[in-house]
Structures are given as C-alpha cells and as structure tokens.
Amino acid sequence: MLQSGAIVGTDLFATHEEHSKETFFKPKPSFFQFGDVILTKQPSIRLRGCTYYKALVNNRSIQVRLNETVHVQKAIGDDHKKILKKLMDMSENAEKSGKDDGVGDIPRANCEKLPPETFDRKNLRVFRVERLFTAPGGHRFVLGFYYARPHETFCDSQRIFHRNEVFSTPLYDTLPLDAVVGRCTVLDPSTWCIGRPTVPEFKEADIYLCEYQIDRNQRSFEKIPTKNRYPINTQPYVFRKFEKPITIKRDFTPFVVDPTNSSLKSSHKVDKDSSHGVDKIENLDTIVRKLGNTTRREIRGKDSKMFS
C-alpha cells in the first residue's frame, strides 16, 4: 500500500512564501502497510447500509483517519450528493416501515487509482474528520467540519493574525473521500508553542494554529474552551519539543490591498485632494489679513463647509 502526502520543493523551515505556493501529493513507498480499519463499535446514529471506519484509504492512496485534519478540494461535483440523498431516503423509509428495502439503484463507485496531482494551497480547505464510512456500491465518504482562514471571516480590518491561523466553524459537510488531497495538522496555542508532531511529520506550511471558533455567519470570535480542543499526543516518540517554547507572532493581515488596485488609487487621490485642501486653507491666512471686516473664524467656517 502506498501513502500520499509528500510535498516537493519545500524545506521544513523554509519561509512561508517559499512553501505556501504549491503542494504536490505523490504516492511514496512506506515501511508500514496502511489500509482500512473498521470501527469495532458502530455508531448508534448511522445511515442504513453503511459501515463506519477508524481509517479509510482513498483512490489517491491517502489513508484518512478519524479526528485528524486534512486538505480537501474546494470545487467538487454534486454527484455524491445524489448518493447521500438516496442513502438518507433509504434510512428514513427503513425506519418508518421497519424493514430494509435493499440498496436500491445506487450506482457502482469508480475505484480506479487517481494519478498524482499538484495543488495550490490557496485552493484547498482545511477539514476536520469526524466520520468515515462506506456506502453500498463501494462509495466512500468523509464527514466533518471546515476551518476558516482569516480572509474568509468578517472582522475589523485592523485585526492581525498569525500567517497560518485558522478558525473552527460549525459548517459541517459530507464529501467523497477522494476530495481529500493531503494531510495537515491544526494545533492549539499551547501545543503550537512547545513543538511539532513527528509521526507523521508535516511541513511548516501545513501546520495551522487555531485558538478561536466563529459562528455560522463567521462574524463572532470566541476562544475555544480547553475541553473542546482536539488533543495531540506530545510523547517523545511522536512529538519533537523545541529547546525553548516559541511565541505566537501575529503580524499578518489579509486586508492589505495591492498597490495596483483601483481602490487604493482612489484613496491616494483622496489624500492628494486633502493635501490640496490644506494648501487652500493656508492661503486663506493671507486673505484674512487683508479683509478688515471679516473675522478669521467666519472664513474658516465657510471653508470647512466648502470642503465637507
């Protein structure tokens, strides 16, 4: 079995600009055999005819595991939604009638291995895995929730972030397992500051910091309670601690506008007009001295109305 998740052309401690551009997921040989691992105890709430797993391997040869975080594609088709709709209808009908009517007309899944692909990280989303299951016809699915990046939130433009900061959201989704294109990890602040996981080992661009959760409208920020954080094994055999804890540096904003952007040009124009107005006000001093019957306050009052 082959495992995927390699990132080519980057260094573990390279700068963010160097390793954030492209992610290349290429199957590579492994000393360990990875495969599907079924859940010993199936969940009490489940879709009829589906089997739930601790780990599932997709057609990219990536083993996806419960509670881990992965990169998923943003744009995928809607064919899987039709399958899910049929599965939900089957479950509802079986619950009402008390009998199983079979798998119905669910088509067979495509089980062909997918070739290696190159993805730009900005086109991927960070996703937390909470359920893995197979359905009739060989279909494989992953259920979980999305993390939002800073530019996907509504916040004060003065707010600054860590460059790899993400936010937990209540937005759940069920995706085909092949939407997973690679692994990443999301760490809470205390874990992020003391070290990095080594099994598996991640490039720094794929290590995200998450301290806050946001609401469905992505406007309200609040710290994630300690009890709701996902634990990370920090034992020496799977975790490398720094010699000295590092601090979280928040110096990134997604709201910086490109200098070539027209909106910035307009702001420059406003500044220019404002400075031109200041020049006009300064020139009024000379006029005021020449006007004996008009006070300086009246002139400035008229001028302020003129520029308001």
PyMOL commands that set and color helices and strands:
alter all, ss='L'
color gray80, all
select helices_A, chain A and resi 16-19+79-97+121-123+150-152+177-179+189-194+204-206+226-228+262-290+296-307
alter helices_A, ss='H'
color red, helices_A
select strands_A, chain A and resi 23-25+37-38+51-57+63-65+69-73+117-119+124-135+139-148+167-176+180-187+195-197+207-209+212-214+221-223+239-241
alter strands_A, ss='S'
color yellow, strands_A
deselect
rebuild
show_as cartoon
